[in-house]
């Protein structure tokens, strides 16, 4: 995958970590000082993740989108390949971490997170399909419900290009018509599947389309910077300003990817390493940070160094924890599952990125 996309994944996951850590440190048992909250409160890491998903999914599966005239057998093979790759990317690691975390809760680790107490809520949490408004054991997994909805609509595109385009068009119109962001306690199926967050995937797909058109990326970078600057003012007054801001980020993403393709961008390897680990880091960061904060409070680090220095130490430790989880758990698990995959019938629809599959 393009290193610029990995860098973007790293930045998005770090933004989520920084945002949540400020909130956590504002709680009395962690000192009651929301360190750096003036800065982190405006970070939109999850929104940017959705834009990235739209771009990355097309890089990973553009070849699976069969021409209209392709035989049904070919389209079904590509569709099965797509579904398998998406399922093994999301579910096994999520289930494993959920199992471990649930066990820790049952052992009485003192966390305030909740685990489902009925079958319907468990089905919702494990399938990442909104049957109930229940919050999953990993609170950050709320975003994966949107992700899975995007994967389902994209699967129609893989099976039938025209039908898929129509589905995305209809879905976008519905999300615009009912524009809004569901609160934590109001994440019903309707609120999730008609939510404004889903529009960000489409913006990411648009960024991929711009990237495919070629060029040096200068126009996209300048336009994106201008759009983000305007949106930064509008988001304080109107929620639709977030949509404009993500449109600006999509332009920046397309521009950065073009610059890399032209050999004008080099991404630090440490940033690529964090990008590789972004899924593990995203899933476990609250729990790892919580453990590190407890250690900081009990060891005297917080009292000695103060909240802001403690914040930086916890950020570094949590990031290292995410990278470790990726290398010891996520990467071997994903490699094992991919070796069991049956090779699909080749479909040639659009060139993928240099370097192979993105996910």
C-alpha positions as CSV (number, residue, x, y, z in Angstrom):
1,X,0.0,0.0,0.0
2,X,1.1,3.6,-0.5
3,X,3.2,4.9,2.4
4,X,1.2,8.1,2.4
5,X,-2.0,6.1,3.2
6,X,-0.2,4.3,6.0
7,X,1.0,7.6,7.4
8,X,-2.6,8.9,7.2
9,X,-3.8,5.8,9.1
10,X,-1.1,6.5,11.7
11,X,-2.2,10.1,12.1
12,X,-5.9,9.2,12.3
13,X,-5.3,6.6,15.0
14,X,-3.0,8.9,17.0
15,X,-5.7,11.6,16.8
16,X,-8.2,9.2,18.3
17,X,-5.8,8.3,21.0
18,X,-4.9,11.9,21.9
19,X,-8.6,12.9,22.0
20,X,-9.7,10.0,24.3
21,X,-6.7,10.3,26.5
22,X,-7.5,14.0,27.3
23,X,-11.0,12.9,28.3
24,X,-9.7,10.1,30.4
25,X,-7.3,12.3,32.3
26,X,-10.1,14.7,33.1
27,X,-11.6,12.0,35.3
28,X,-10.9,12.5,39.0
29,X,-9.2,9.2,39.6
30,X,-6.7,10.1,36.9
31,X,-5.9,13.5,38.3
32,X,-8.9,15.5,37.0
33,X,-6.8,17.5,34.5
34,X,-7.8,17.0,30.9
35,X,-4.3,17.6,29.5
36,X,-4.0,19.2,26.1
37,X,-7.8,19.2,25.7
38,X,-7.9,22.6,24.1
39,X,-6.0,21.0,21.2
40,X,-7.3,17.5,21.1
41,X,-11.0,18.4,21.4
42,X,-10.9,19.4,17.7
43,X,-9.2,16.3,16.4
44,X,-11.4,14.3,14.0
45,X,-9.6,11.0,13.8
46,X,-12.6,8.7,13.3
47,X,-14.0,10.9,10.6
48,X,-10.7,10.8,8.7
49,X,-10.6,7.0,9.2
50,X,-13.9,6.8,7.2
51,X,-12.4,8.9,4.4
52,X,-9.4,6.7,4.4
53,X,-11.5,3.5,4.2
54,X,-13.2,4.7,1.0
55,X,-9.8,5.3,-0.7
56,X,-8.2,2.1,0.7
57,X,-11.0,-0.2,-0.2
58,X,-10.9,0.8,-3.8
59,X,-7.1,0.3,-3.9
60,X,-7.5,-3.1,-2.4
61,X,-10.5,-4.2,-4.4
62,X,-10.7,-2.2,-7.7
63,X,-9.7,-5.3,-9.6
64,X,-12.6,-7.2,-8.0
65,X,-15.2,-4.9,-9.6
66,X,-16.0,-6.9,-12.8
67,X,-16.9,-5.3,-16.1
68,X,-20.6,-5.3,-16.8
69,X,-20.2,-8.0,-19.5
70,X,-18.2,-10.3,-17.2
71,X,-19.7,-13.8,-16.7
72,X,-21.7,-14.4,-13.6
73,X,-19.2,-17.1,-12.4
74,X,-16.4,-14.5,-12.6
75,X,-18.4,-11.9,-10.7
76,X,-19.4,-14.4,-8.0
77,X,-15.8,-15.5,-7.5
78,X,-14.7,-11.9,-7.1
79,X,-17.6,-11.2,-4.7
80,X,-16.6,-14.2,-2.5
81,X,-13.0,-13.1,-2.5
82,X,-14.0,-9.6,-1.5
83,X,-16.3,-10.8,1.3
84,X,-13.6,-13.2,2.7
85,X,-10.9,-10.5,2.7
86,X,-13.2,-8.0,4.4
87,X,-14.4,-10.5,7.0
88,X,-11.0,-11.8,8.0
89,X,-9.7,-8.2,8.2
90,X,-12.3,-7.0,10.7
91,X,-13.8,-9.9,12.7
92,X,-11.2,-12.3,14.0
93,X,-9.0,-9.7,15.7
94,X,-12.1,-7.9,17.0
95,X,-13.5,-11.1,18.4
96,X,-10.2,-12.0,20.0
97,X,-9.8,-8.7,21.7
98,X,-13.4,-8.7,22.8
99,X,-13.0,-12.2,24.3
100,X,-9.9,-11.1,26.2
101,X,-11.4,-7.8,27.4
102,X,-14.7,-9.5,28.5
103,X,-12.6,-12.0,30.5
104,X,-10.8,-9.2,32.3
105,X,-14.1,-7.4,33.1
106,X,-15.5,-10.6,34.6
107,X,-12.4,-11.0,36.7
108,X,-13.1,-7.5,38.1
109,X,-10.4,-5.3,36.7
110,X,-12.4,-2.2,37.8
111,X,-13.1,-0.8,34.3
112,X,-16.3,1.2,33.8
113,X,-16.9,-0.3,30.4
114,X,-20.0,-2.6,30.0
115,X,-20.4,-6.0,28.5
116,X,-23.8,-7.1,26.9
117,X,-26.2,-8.7,29.3
118,X,-28.6,-10.3,26.8
119,X,-28.4,-12.3,23.6
120,X,-29.6,-9.6,21.2
121,X,-27.0,-7.2,22.5
122,X,-24.3,-9.8,22.1
123,X,-25.4,-10.6,18.5
124,X,-25.2,-6.8,17.8
125,X,-21.8,-6.5,19.3
126,X,-20.3,-9.6,17.7
127,X,-21.7,-9.2,14.2
128,X,-21.2,-5.4,14.1
129,X,-24.7,-5.2,12.7
130,X,-27.2,-2.8,14.4
131,X,-30.0,-5.0,15.8
132,X,-30.1,-3.1,19.1
133,X,-28.6,0.3,20.2
134,X,-26.2,-1.6,22.6
135,X,-22.7,-0.3,23.1
136,X,-20.2,-3.1,22.4
137,X,-17.5,-4.1,25.0
138,X,-15.1,-2.0,23.0
139,X,-16.8,1.4,22.9
140,X,-14.7,2.5,19.9
141,X,-16.2,-0.3,17.9
142,X,-19.2,2.0,17.2
143,X,-17.4,3.1,14.1
144,X,-17.1,-0.5,12.8
145,X,-20.9,-0.6,12.4
146,X,-20.5,2.1,9.8
147,X,-17.5,0.3,8.3
148,X,-19.5,-2.9,7.9
149,X,-22.4,-1.1,6.3
150,X,-19.9,0.4,3.8
151,X,-18.5,-3.0,3.0
152,X,-22.0,-4.4,2.4
153,X,-22.9,-1.6,-0.1
154,X,-19.5,-2.0,-1.7
155,X,-20.1,-5.7,-2.2
156,X,-23.0,-4.8,-4.5
157,X,-20.5,-2.8,-6.6
158,X,-18.3,-5.9,-6.8
159,X,-21.2,-8.1,-7.9
160,X,-22.7,-5.6,-10.4
161,X,-21.1,-2.3,-11.2
162,X,-24.2,-0.5,-12.3
163,X,-26.2,-1.7,-9.3
164,X,-23.4,-0.8,-7.0
165,X,-23.2,2.8,-8.3
166,X,-26.9,3.1,-7.9
167,X,-26.8,1.8,-4.3
168,X,-24.1,4.3,-3.4
169,X,-26.1,7.1,-5.0
170,X,-29.3,6.3,-3.2
171,X,-27.4,5.8,0.1
172,X,-25.7,9.1,-0.2
173,X,-29.0,10.9,-0.9
174,X,-30.6,9.3,2.1
175,X,-27.7,10.2,4.4
176,X,-27.8,13.8,3.1
177,X,-31.6,13.9,3.6
178,X,-31.3,12.7,7.2
179,X,-28.0,14.4,7.9
180,X,-27.0,14.0,11.5
181,X,-24.7,12.3,14.0
182,X,-26.2,9.9,16.5
183,X,-25.4,10.4,20.2
184,X,-23.8,7.5,22.1
185,X,-27.1,6.4,23.6
186,X,-29.0,6.8,20.4
187,X,-27.1,4.5,17.9
188,X,-30.1,2.7,16.5
189,X,-30.0,0.9,13.2
190,X,-31.8,3.9,11.5
191,X,-29.4,6.4,13.1
192,X,-26.3,4.4,12.0
193,X,-27.3,3.5,8.5
194,X,-28.6,7.0,7.6
195,X,-25.9,8.9,9.5
196,X,-23.7,11.5,8.0
197,X,-20.6,9.5,8.8
198,X,-21.4,7.3,5.9
199,X,-20.9,10.1,3.5
200,X,-17.2,10.2,4.4
201,X,-16.7,6.8,2.7
202,X,-18.0,8.3,-0.6
203,X,-15.5,11.2,-0.2
204,X,-12.7,8.7,0.2
205,X,-13.8,6.9,-3.0
206,X,-13.8,10.3,-4.7
207,X,-10.2,10.8,-3.6
208,X,-9.2,7.5,-5.1
209,X,-10.8,8.6,-8.4
210,X,-8.8,11.8,-8.4
211,X,-5.6,9.9,-7.6
212,X,-6.2,7.6,-10.6
213,X,-6.5,10.6,-12.9
214,X,-2.8,11.4,-12.5
215,X,-1.0,14.6,-12.0
216,X,1.5,15.8,-9.4
217,X,-1.1,16.5,-6.7
218,X,-0.3,20.2,-6.3
219,X,-3.8,21.3,-7.2
220,X,-5.4,18.9,-4.8
221,X,-3.1,19.9,-2.0
222,X,-3.8,23.6,-2.4
223,X,-7.5,23.1,-2.8
224,X,-7.6,20.7,0.1
225,X,-5.8,23.2,2.4
226,X,-8.2,25.9,1.4
227,X,-11.3,23.8,2.0
228,X,-10.0,22.6,5.4
229,X,-9.2,26.2,6.4
230,X,-12.8,27.4,5.6
231,X,-14.3,24.3,7.2
232,X,-12.3,24.9,10.4
233,X,-14.4,28.1,10.9
234,X,-17.7,26.6,9.8
235,X,-17.6,23.5,12.1
236,X,-18.0,25.8,15.1
237,X,-21.3,27.1,13.7
238,X,-22.8,24.3,11.6
239,X,-22.5,20.5,11.7
240,X,-22.3,20.3,7.8
241,X,-19.0,22.0,8.2
242,X,-17.6,18.6,9.2
243,X,-18.6,17.2,5.8
244,X,-16.8,20.1,4.1
245,X,-13.7,19.5,6.2
246,X,-13.6,15.8,5.3
247,X,-14.0,16.8,1.7
248,X,-10.8,18.9,2.2
249,X,-9.1,16.0,3.8
250,X,-10.1,13.8,0.8
251,X,-8.4,16.3,-1.5
252,X,-5.3,16.4,0.7
253,X,-5.2,12.6,0.7
254,X,-5.4,12.4,-3.1
255,X,-2.7,15.1,-3.5
256,X,-0.4,13.4,-1.1
257,X,-0.8,10.0,-2.8
258,X,-0.1,11.6,-6.2
259,X,3.1,13.3,-4.8
260,X,4.3,9.9,-3.5
261,X,3.6,8.3,-6.9
262,X,5.6,11.0,-8.5
263,X,8.5,10.3,-6.2
264,X,8.2,13.6,-4.3
265,X,7.2,12.3,-0.9
266,X,9.1,10.1,1.5
267,X,7.3,8.9,4.6
268,X,9.3,8.1,7.8
269,X,9.3,4.3,8.5
270,X,8.2,4.9,12.1
271,X,5.0,6.5,10.8
272,X,4.4,3.6,8.4
273,X,4.9,1.2,11.4
274,X,2.2,3.0,13.4
275,X,0.0,3.0,10.3
276,X,0.4,-0.8,9.9
277,X,-0.7,-1.2,13.6
278,X,-3.6,1.3,13.4
279,X,-6.4,-1.2,13.7
280,X,-4.9,-2.8,16.8
281,X,-4.1,0.6,18.2
282,X,-7.6,1.8,17.6
283,X,-9.2,-1.1,19.3
284,X,-7.1,-1.4,22.4
285,X,-5.9,2.2,23.0
286,X,-8.4,3.1,25.7
287,X,-7.7,-0.1,27.7
288,X,-3.9,0.2,27.4
289,X,-4.0,3.9,28.3
290,X,-6.2,3.1,31.3
291,X,-3.7,0.6,32.6
292,X,-0.8,3.0,32.1
293,X,-2.7,5.8,33.8
294,X,-3.3,3.5,36.8
295,X,0.4,2.7,36.9
296,X,1.3,6.4,36.7
297,X,-1.0,7.3,39.6
298,X,0.2,4.5,41.8
299,X,3.9,4.8,41.0
300,X,4.0,8.5,41.8
301,X,4.8,9.5,38.2
302,X,1.8,11.7,37.9
303,X,2.5,13.5,41.1
304,X,6.2,13.9,40.2
305,X,6.0,14.8,36.5
306,X,2.6,16.4,36.3
307,X,-0.4,15.8,34.0
308,X,1.1,17.0,30.8
309,X,4.3,15.0,31.0
310,X,2.3,11.9,32.1
311,X,0.1,12.4,29.1
312,X,3.0,12.2,26.7
313,X,4.4,9.1,28.5
314,X,1.1,7.4,28.2
315,X,0.7,8.3,24.5
316,X,4.2,6.8,23.8
317,X,3.4,3.7,25.9
318,X,0.0,3.1,24.3
319,X,1.4,3.5,20.8
320,X,4.1,1.0,21.6
321,X,1.4,-1.3,22.9
322,X,-0.6,-1.1,19.7
323,X,2.5,-1.8,17.6
324,X,3.4,-4.8,19.8
325,X,-0.2,-6.1,19.6
326,X,0.0,-5.8,15.8
327,X,3.3,-7.6,15.4
328,X,2.6,-10.4,17.9
329,X,-1.2,-10.9,17.3
330,X,-2.7,-9.1,14.4
331,X,-0.1,-9.7,11.7
332,X,0.4,-13.5,12.4
333,X,-3.4,-14.0,12.7
334,X,-4.1,-12.2,9.4
335,X,-1.3,-14.0,7.6
336,X,-2.6,-17.4,8.8
337,X,-6.1,-16.6,7.6
338,X,-5.0,-15.3,4.2
339,X,-3.1,-18.6,3.6
340,X,-6.4,-20.5,3.8
341,X,-8.0,-18.3,1.1
342,X,-9.0,-19.8,-2.2
343,X,-7.7,-17.8,-5.1
344,X,-10.5,-16.1,-7.1
345,X,-11.1,-16.1,-10.8
346,X,-9.1,-13.1,-12.0
347,X,-11.0,-9.9,-12.8
348,X,-9.5,-6.9,-14.5
349,X,-11.5,-3.7,-13.9
350,X,-9.0,-1.1,-12.7
351,X,-5.3,-1.1,-11.8
352,X,-4.5,-1.4,-8.2
353,X,-1.8,0.6,-6.4
354,X,1.8,-0.3,-6.8
355,X,2.9,-2.6,-4.0
356,X,0.0,-5.0,-3.9
357,X,-3.2,-5.2,-1.9
358,X,-3.9,-2.5,0.6
359,X,-5.6,-4.6,3.2
